[in-house]
Amino acid sequence: MPQNLTKEDVSIGKIIYQWMIKEYEQYDRERRWYIIMGLLAIALVIYGVAVANYLFALIIVLFGIILYLHHMQAPLEVPFIMTETGIVLGSKFYRYSELKNFWMIYNPPDIKNLYFGLNNIIKHRLQIPLLDYDPRPIRSYLAQYLSEDLEQEEEPLSDRLARLFQLH
């Protein structure tokens, strides 16, 4: 269970790597994107009402409202810190013993991500953008504490779809 650094006094150890990342990626969407998504949402709401599945129609409307409100707010800059005892993401501290493994998907310029597997059913991975950092020393350092999942060679499908449809 990650520890909340704002509520608990936790010794995180010596800082090895540190950089600031955005809480999520915010896309510059064109007008065409809004038109297509609006038409899709309207079609899904009409379908939901036509088959008397009002809950589905309500969920689509709520999803549209949440997406709009999410777009109106700028993503926060949060620190990512790799220490000798674990990692810090924002205000959460994860000890290496709480992390299952790590892997990197590095296909510049589009995809430069570091992933951590978690022992949690609901949130099973953390995605950290590597930005312009060289992944080799980071990989070497993490290999001391965690096993690398070499079977992960592609970006997860959910991340690819979110990037394709600009839903982050």
FIKOLZA-1660 file (N, C-alpha, C; in steps of 0.1 Angstrom, whole numbers, plus 5000, padded with zeros to 4 digits):
% residues 168
   i   px   py   pz ch aa at
   1 5008 4988 5000  A  M  N
   1 5000 5000 5000  A  M CA
   1 5009 5012 5000  A  M  C
   2 5007 5021 4990  A  P  N
   2 5016 5033 4990  A  P CA
   2 5013 5042 5002  A  P  C
   3 5024 5049 5006  A  Q  N
   3 5022 5058 5017  A  Q CA
   3 5021 5072 5012  A  Q  C
   4 5012 5080 5019  A  N  N
   4 5009 5093 5016  A  N CA
   4 5019 5102 5023  A  N  C
   5 5028 5109 5016  A  L  N
   5 5038 5117 5021  A  L CA
   5 5033 5129 5028  A  L  C
   6 5021 5134 5025  A  T  N
   6 5016 5146 5031  A  T CA
   6 5010 5143 5045  A  T  C
   7 5006 5130 5047  A  K  N
   7 5000 5126 5060  A  K CA
   7 5009 5118 5069  A  K  C
   8 5019 5112 5063  A  E  N
   8 5028 5103 5071  A  E CA
   8 5043 5108 5071  A  E  C
   9 5050 5106 5081  A  D  N
   9 5064 5109 5081  A  D CA
   9 5072 5097 5076  A  D  C
  10 5076 5098 5064  A  V  N
  10 5083 5086 5057  A  V CA
  10 5097 5090 5053  A  V  C
  11 5106 5082 5056  A  S  N
  11 5120 5084 5051  A  S CA
  11 5121 5077 5037  A  S  C
  12 5123 5086 5027  A  I  N
  12 5124 5080 5013  A  I CA
  12 5138 5077 5009  A  I  C
  13 5148 5081 5016  A  G  N
  13 5162 5077 5013  A  G CA
  13 5168 5087 5003  A  G  C
  14 5179 5084 4998  A  K  N
  14 5187 5093 4989  A  K CA
  14 5180 5093 4975  A  K  C
  15 5179 5105 4970  A  I  N
  15 5173 5107 4957  A  I CA
  15 5183 5103 4946  A  I  C
  16 5179 5095 4937  A  I  N
  16 5188 5090 4926  A  I CA
  16 5184 5098 4913  A  I  C
  17 5172 5097 4909  A  Y  N
  17 5166 5104 4897  A  Y CA
  17 5154 5112 4901  A  Y  C
  18 5152 5124 4895  A  Q  N
  18 5140 5132 4898  A  Q CA
  18 5137 5140 4886  A  Q  C
  19 5124 5141 4883  A  W  N
  19 5119 5150 4872  A  W CA
  19 5104 5153 4875  A  W  C
  20 5099 5163 4868  A  M  N
  20 5085 5167 4869  A  M CA
  20 5078 5161 4857  A  M  C
  21 5066 5156 4860  A  I  N
  21 5058 5151 4849  A  I CA
  21 5044 5157 4850  A  I  C
  22 5036 5157 4839  A  K  N
  22 5023 5161 4840  A  K CA
  22 5014 5150 4845  A  K  C
  23 5004 5153 4852  A  E  N
  23 4995 5144 4858  A  E CA
  23 4988 5135 4847  A  E  C
  24 4986 5141 4836  A  Y  N
  24 4981 5134 4824  A  Y CA
  24 4984 5142 4812  A  Y  C
  25 4984 5136 4800  A  E  N
  25 4987 5143 4788  A  E CA
  25 4974 5150 4783  A  E  C
  26 4976 5163 4780  A  Q  N
  26 4965 5171 4775  A  Q CA
  26 4967 5174 4760  A  Q  C
  27 4958 5170 4752  A  Y  N
  27 4959 5171 4738  A  Y CA
  27 4953 5184 4732  A  Y  C
  28 4959 5189 4722  A  D  N
  28 4953 5200 4715  A  D CA
  28 4944 5194 4704  A  D  C
  29 4931 5194 4708  A  R  N
  29 4921 5187 4699  A  R CA
  29 4916 5197 4689  A  R  C
  30 4914 5192 4676  A  E  N
  30 4909 5201 4666  A  E CA
  30 4894 5201 4667  A  E  C
  31 4888 5210 4660  A  R  N
  31 4873 5211 4659  A  R CA
  31 4867 5198 4654  A  R  C
  32 4874 5192 4645  A  R  N
  32 4869 5180 4639  A  R CA
  32 4867 5169 4649  A  R  C
  33 4876 5168 4659  A  W  N
  33 4875 5158 4670  A  W CA
  33 4863 5160 4678  A  W  C
  34 4860 5173 4681  A  Y  N
  34 4848 5176 4689  A  Y CA
  34 4835 5172 4681  A  Y  C
  35 4835 5175 4668  A  I  N
  35 4823 5172 4660  A  I CA
  35 4821 5157 4659  A  I  C
  36 4832 5149 4657  A  I  N
  36 4830 5135 4656  A  I CA
  36 4826 5129 4669  A  I  C
  37 4832 5133 4680  A  M  N
  37 4829 5128 4693  A  M CA
  37 4815 5132 4697  A  M  C
  38 4811 5144 4694  A  G  N
  38 4797 5149 4697  A  G CA
  38 4787 5141 4689  A  G  C
  39 4789 5138 4676  A  L  N
  39 4780 5130 4669  A  L CA
  39 4779 5116 4674  A  L  C
  40 4791 5110 4678  A  L  N
  40 4791 5097 4683  A  L CA
  40 4783 5096 4696  A  L  C
  41 4785 5106 4705  A  A  N
  41 4778 5107 4718  A  A CA
  41 4763 5108 4715  A  A  C
  42 4759 5116 4706  A  I  N
  42 4744 5118 4703  A  I CA
  42 4739 5105 4698  A  I  C
  43 4746 5098 4689  A  A  N
  43 4741 5085 4683  A  A CA
  43 4740 5075 4694  A  A  C
  44 4749 5075 4704  A  L  N
  44 4749 5065 4715  A  L CA
  44 4737 5068 4724  A  L  C
  45 4735 5081 4727  A  V  N
  45 4724 5085 4736  A  V CA
  45 4710 5081 4729  A  V  C
  46 4709 5084 4716  A  I  N
  46 4697 5080 4709  A  I CA
  46 4695 5065 4709  A  I  C
  47 4706 5058 4707  A  Y  N
  47 4705 5043 4707  A  Y CA
  47 4700 5038 4721  A  Y  C
  48 4706 5044 4732  A  G  N
  48 4702 5041 4745  A  G CA
  48 4688 5043 4748  A  G  C
  49 4683 5055 4744  A  V  N
  49 4668 5058 4746  A  V CA
  49 4660 5049 4737  A  V  C
  50 4664 5046 4725  A  A  N
  50 4656 5037 4716  A  A CA
  50 4654 5023 4721  A  A  C
  51 4664 5018 4728  A  V  N
  51 4663 5004 4733  A  V CA
  51 4659 5004 4748  A  V  C
  52 4655 5016 4753  A  A  N
  52 4650 5018 4766  A  A CA
  52 4661 5015 4777  A  A  C
  53 4674 5017 4773  A  N  N
  53 4685 5016 4782  A  N CA
  53 4689 5030 4787  A  N  C
  54 4681 5035 4796  A  Y  N
  54 4683 5049 4800  A  Y CA
  54 4696 5051 4808  A  Y  C
  55 4700 5041 4815  A  L  N
  55 4712 5042 4823  A  L CA
  55 4724 5043 4814  A  L  C
  56 4724 5036 4803  A  F  N
  56 4735 5037 4793  A  F CA
  56 4735 5051 4787  A  F  C
  57 4723 5057 4784  A  A  N
  57 4723 5070 4778  A  A CA
  57 4728 5080 4789  A  A  C
  58 4724 5079 4801  A  L  N
  58 4729 5088 4812  A  L CA
  58 4744 5087 4814  A  L  C
  59 4749 5075 4813  A  I  N
  59 4764 5073 4814  A  I CA
  59 4771 5080 4803  A  I  C
  60 4766 5079 4791  A  I  N
  60 4772 5086 4779  A  I CA
  60 4772 5101 4781  A  I  C
  61 4761 5107 4786  A  V  N
  61 4760 5121 4789  A  V CA
  61 4770 5125 4800  A  V  C
  62 4770 5117 4810  A  L  N
  62 4780 5120 4821  A  L CA
  62 4794 5119 4817  A  L  C
  63 4797 5109 4808  A  F  N
  63 4811 5108 4803  A  F CA
  63 4815 5121 4795  A  F  C
  64 4805 5126 4787  A  G  N
  64 4808 5138 4779  A  G CA
  64 4810 5150 4788  A  G  C
  65 4802 5151 4799  A  I  N
  65 4804 5162 4808  A  I CA
  65 4818 5161 4815  A  I  C
  66 4821 5149 4820  A  I  N
  66 4834 5147 4826  A  I CA
  66 4846 5150 4817  A  I  C
  67 4845 5146 4804  A  L  N
  67 4855 5148 4795  A  L CA
  67 4857 5163 4792  A  L  C
  68 4846 5170 4791  A  Y  N
  68 4846 5185 4789  A  Y CA
  68 4853 5192 4801  A  Y  C
  69 4848 5188 4813  A  L  N
  69 4854 5195 4825  A  L CA
  69 4869 5191 4827  A  L  C
  70 4872 5179 4823  A  H  N
  70 4886 5175 4824  A  H CA
  70 4895 5183 4814  A  H  C
  71 4889 5186 4802  A  H  N
  71 4896 5194 4792  A  H CA
  71 4898 5208 4796  A  H  C
  72 4889 5214 4804  A  M  N
  72 4890 5228 4808  A  M CA
  72 4900 5230 4819  A  M  C
  73 4905 5219 4825  A  Q  N
  73 4914 5221 4836  A  Q CA
  73 4928 5216 4832  A  Q  C
  74 4938 5225 4834  A  A  N
  74 4952 5221 4830  A  A CA
  74 4957 5210 4840  A  A  C
  75 4965 5201 4834  A  P  N
  75 4971 5190 4842  A  P CA
  75 4981 5196 4852  A  P  C
  76 4981 5190 4864  A  L  N
  76 4991 5194 4874  A  L CA
  76 5005 5189 4871  A  L  C
  77 5015 5196 4875  A  E  N
  77 5029 5191 4874  A  E CA
  77 5031 5184 4887  A  E  C
  78 5035 5171 4887  A  V  N
  78 5038 5163 4899  A  V CA
  78 5052 5158 4898  A  V  C
  79 5059 5157 4909  A  P  N
  79 5072 5151 4909  A  P CA
  79 5073 5136 4908  A  P  C
  80 5082 5131 4900  A  F  N
  80 5085 5117 4901  A  F CA
  80 5100 5116 4906  A  F  C
  81 5101 5108 4916  A  I  N
  81 5114 5107 4923  A  I CA
  81 5118 5092 4924  A  I  C
  82 5129 5088 4920  A  M  N
  82 5134 5075 4922  A  M CA
  82 5145 5075 4933  A  M  C
  83 5143 5068 4944  A  T  N
  83 5152 5068 4955  A  T CA
  83 5158 5055 4957  A  T  C
  84 5167 5054 4967  A  E  N
  84 5173 5041 4970  A  E CA
  84 5164 5031 4977  A  E  C
  85 5152 5036 4981  A  T  N
  85 5142 5027 4988  A  T CA
  85 5129 5025 4980  A  T  C
  86 5126 5033 4970  A  G  N
  86 5114 5032 4963  A  G CA
  86 5112 5044 4953  A  G  C
  87 5100 5046 4949  A  I  N
  87 5097 5057 4940  A  I CA
  87 5086 5066 4946  A  I  C
  88 5086 5079 4943  A  V  N
  88 5076 5088 4947  A  V CA
  88 5069 5093 4935  A  V  C
  89 5056 5093 4935  A  L  N
  89 5048 5098 4924  A  L CA
  89 5038 5108 4930  A  L  C
  90 5040 5121 4928  A  G  N
  90 5032 5131 4935  A  G CA
  90 5034 5130 4950  A  G  C
  91 5024 5127 4957  A  S  N
  91 5025 5126 4972  A  S CA
  91 5025 5112 4976  A  S  C
  92 5026 5102 4967  A  K  N
  92 5026 5088 4971  A  K CA
  92 5040 5082 4970  A  K  C
  93 5043 5074 4980  A  F  N
  93 5056 5067 4981  A  F CA
  93 5054 5052 4980  A  F  C
  94 5060 5046 4970  A  Y  N
  94 5059 5032 4968  A  Y CA
  94 5073 5026 4971  A  Y  C
  95 5073 5017 4980  A  R  N
  95 5086 5010 4983  A  R CA
  95 5088 4999 4972  A  R  C
  96 5101 4996 4969  A  Y  N
  96 5103 4986 4958  A  Y CA
  96 5097 4973 4961  A  Y  C
  97 5095 4970 4974  A  S  N
  97 5089 4957 4978  A  S CA
  97 5074 4957 4974  A  S  C
  98 5068 4968 4973  A  E  N
  98 5054 4969 4969  A  E CA
  98 5052 4969 4954  A  E  C
  99 5063 4970 4946  A  L  N
  99 5062 4970 4932  A  L CA
  99 5065 4956 4927  A  L  C
 100 5057 4952 4917  A  K  N
 100 5059 4938 4912  A  K CA
 100 5071 4937 4902  A  K  C
 101 5072 4947 4892  A  N  N
 101 5082 4947 4882  A  N CA
 101 5082 4960 4875  A  N  C
 102 5090 4961 4865  A  F  N
 102 5090 4974 4857  A  F CA
 102 5093 4970 4842  A  F  C
 103 5090 4978 4833  A  W  N
 103 5093 4977 4819  A  W CA
 103 5093 4990 4813  A  W  C
 104 5100 4991 4801  A  M  N
 104 5101 5004 4794  A  M CA
 104 5096 5001 4780  A  M  C
 105 5088 5011 4775  A  I  N
 105 5085 5011 4761  A  I CA
 105 5091 5024 4755  A  I  C
 106 5101 5022 4747  A  Y  N
 106 5109 5033 4742  A  Y CA
 106 5109 5033 4727  A  Y  C
 107 5100 5041 4721  A  N  N
 107 5100 5042 4706  A  N CA
 107 5098 5057 4703  A  N  C
 108 5110 5064 4704  A  P  N
 108 5109 5079 4702  A  P CA
 108 5105 5082 4688  A  P  C
 109 5099 5093 4686  A  P  N
 109 5095 5104 4695  A  P CA
 109 5082 5102 4702  A  P  C
 110 5074 5093 4697  A  D  N
 110 5060 5091 4702  A  D CA
 110 5059 5085 4716  A  D  C
 111 5066 5074 4718  A  I  N
 111 5064 5067 4731  A  I CA
 111 5077 5066 4738  A  I  C
 112 5078 5071 4750  A  K  N
 112 5090 5070 4759  A  K CA
 112 5085 5069 4773  A  K  C
 113 5081 5057 4777  A  N  N
 113 5074 5055 4790  A  N CA
 113 5081 5044 4798  A  N  C
 114 5081 5046 4811  A  L  N
 114 5085 5037 4821  A  L CA
 114 5073 5032 4828  A  L  C
 115 5071 5019 4830  A  Y  N
 115 5059 5013 4836  A  Y CA
 115 5064 5005 4849  A  Y  C
 116 5056 5006 4859  A  F  N
 116 5058 4998 4871  A  F CA
 116 5045 4990 4873  A  F  C
 117 5047 4977 4875  A  G  N
 117 5036 4968 4878  A  G CA
 117 5033 4969 4893  A  G  C
 118 5020 4970 4897  A  L  N
 118 5016 4970 4911  A  L CA
 118 5009 4957 4915  A  L  C
 119 5010 4954 4928  A  N  N
 119 5003 4943 4933  A  N CA
 119 4989 4948 4937  A  N  C
 120 4981 4953 4928  A  N  N
 120 4968 4959 4931  A  N CA
 120 4959 4955 4920  A  N  C
 121 4947 4950 4923  A  I  N
 121 4938 4945 4913  A  I CA
 121 4932 4957 4905  A  I  C
 122 4929 4968 4912  A  I  N
 122 4922 4979 4905  A  I CA
 122 4932 4987 4897  A  I  C
 123 4943 4992 4903  A  K  N
 123 4953 4999 4897  A  K CA
 123 4965 4991 4896  A  K  C
 124 4967 4985 4884  A  H  N
 124 4977 4974 4883  A  H CA
 124 4990 4979 4876  A  H  C
 125 4991 4992 4872  A  R  N
 125 5004 4997 4867  A  R CA
 125 5004 5012 4869  A  R  C
 126 5017 5017 4869  A  L  N
 126 5019 5031 4869  A  L CA
 126 5027 5035 4856  A  L  C
 127 5023 5045 4850  A  Q  N
 127 5030 5049 4837  A  Q CA
 127 5037 5063 4840  A  Q  C
 128 5050 5063 4837  A  I  N
 128 5058 5075 4840  A  I CA
 128 5065 5078 4826  A  I  C
 129 5062 5091 4821  A  P  N
 129 5069 5095 4809  A  P CA
 129 5084 5097 4812  A  P  C
 130 5092 5092 4803  A  L  N
 130 5106 5094 4805  A  L CA
 130 5111 5107 4800  A  L  C
 131 5103 5114 4793  A  L  N
 131 5106 5127 4787  A  L CA
 131 5119 5126 4778  A  L  C
 132 5129 5133 4781  A  D  N
 132 5142 5132 4773  A  D CA
 132 5153 5125 4780  A  D  C
 133 5149 5118 4791  A  Y  N
 133 5160 5111 4798  A  Y CA
 133 5164 5098 4791  A  Y  C
 134 5177 5095 4792  A  D  N
 134 5182 5083 4787  A  D CA
 134 5177 5071 4795  A  D  C
 135 5171 5061 4789  A  P  N
 135 5165 5050 4796  A  P CA
 135 5175 5040 4801  A  P  C
 136 5187 5039 4795  A  R  N
 136 5197 5029 4799  A  R CA
 136 5201 5030 4814  A  R  C
 137 5206 5041 4819  A  P  N
 137 5210 5042 4833  A  P CA
 137 5198 5039 4842  A  P  C
 138 5186 5044 4838  A  I  N
 138 5174 5041 4847  A  I CA
 138 5171 5027 4847  A  I  C
 139 5172 5020 4836  A  R  N
 139 5170 5005 4835  A  R CA
 139 5180 4998 4844  A  R  C
 140 5192 5002 4843  A  S  N
 140 5203 4996 4851  A  S CA
 140 5201 4997 4866  A  S  C
 141 5196 5009 4870  A  Y  N
 141 5194 5012 4884  A  Y CA
 141 5182 5004 4889  A  Y  C
 142 5171 5004 4882  A  L  N
 142 5159 4997 4886  A  L CA
 142 5161 4982 4887  A  L  C
 143 5170 4977 4878  A  A  N
 143 5173 4962 4878  A  A CA
 143 5179 4957 4891  A  A  C
 144 5185 4966 4899  A  Q  N
 144 5190 4962 4912  A  Q CA
 144 5179 4958 4922  A  Q  C
 145 5167 4964 4920  A  Y  N
 145 5156 4962 4930  A  Y CA
 145 5144 4955 4924  A  Y  C
 146 5142 4956 4911  A  L  N
 146 5130 4950 4905  A  L CA
 146 5134 4941 4893  A  L  C
 147 5125 4932 4890  A  S  N
 147 5127 4924 4878  A  S CA
 147 5121 4931 4867  A  S  C
 148 5128 4931 4855  A  E  N
 148 5122 4937 4843  A  E CA
 148 5114 4927 4835  A  E  C
 149 5102 4932 4832  A  D  N
 149 5093 4923 4824  A  D CA
 149 5097 4925 4809  A  D  C
 150 5105 4916 4804  A  L  N
 150 5110 4917 4790  A  L CA
 150 5099 4913 4780  A  L  C
 151 5088 4907 4784  A  E  N
 151 5077 4903 4775  A  E CA
 151 5069 4915 4771  A  E  C
 152 5070 4925 4778  A  Q  N
 152 5062 4938 4774  A  Q CA
 152 5070 4945 4764  A  Q  C
 153 5066 4944 4751  A  E  N
 153 5074 4950 4741  A  E CA
 153 5066 4961 4734  A  E  C
 154 5053 4962 4737  A  E  N
 154 5044 4972 4731  A  E CA
 154 5037 4980 4742  A  E  C
 155 5033 4992 4738  A  E  N
 155 5024 5000 4747  A  E CA
 155 5011 4992 4750  A  E  C
 156 5006 4993 4763  A  P  N
 156 4994 4986 4765  A  P CA
 156 4982 4991 4757  A  P  C
 157 4973 4982 4753  A  L  N
 157 4962 4986 4744  A  L CA
 157 4954 4998 4750  A  L  C
 158 4952 4998 4762  A  S  N
 158 4944 5010 4768  A  S CA
 158 4951 5023 4766  A  S  C
 159 4964 5023 4767  A  D  N
 159 4972 5035 4765  A  D CA
 159 4972 5039 4750  A  D  C
 160 4973 5029 4741  A  R  N
 160 4973 5031 4727  A  R CA
 160 4959 5037 4722  A  R  C
 161 4948 5031 4727  A  L  N
 161 4935 5036 4724  A  L CA
 161 4933 5050 4729  A  L  C
 162 4937 5053 4742  A  A  N
 162 4936 5066 4748  A  A CA
 162 4944 5077 4740  A  A  C
 163 4956 5073 4735  A  R  N
 163 4963 5082 4727  A  R CA
 163 4957 5084 4713  A  R  C
 164 4952 5073 4707  A  L  N
 164 4946 5074 4694  A  L CA
 164 4933 5083 4694  A  L  C
 165 4925 5081 4704  A  F  N
 165 4913 5089 4705  A  F CA
 165 4914 5101 4713  A  F  C
 166 4926 5104 4718  A  Q  N
 166 4930 5116 4726  A  Q CA
 166 4920 5117 4738  A  Q  C
 167 4920 5107 4746  A  L  N
 167 4911 5107 4758  A  L CA
 167 4918 5109 4771  A  L  C
 168 4931 5111 4771  A  H  N
 168 4938 5113 4784  A  H CA
 168 4933 5125 4790  A  H  C
% end
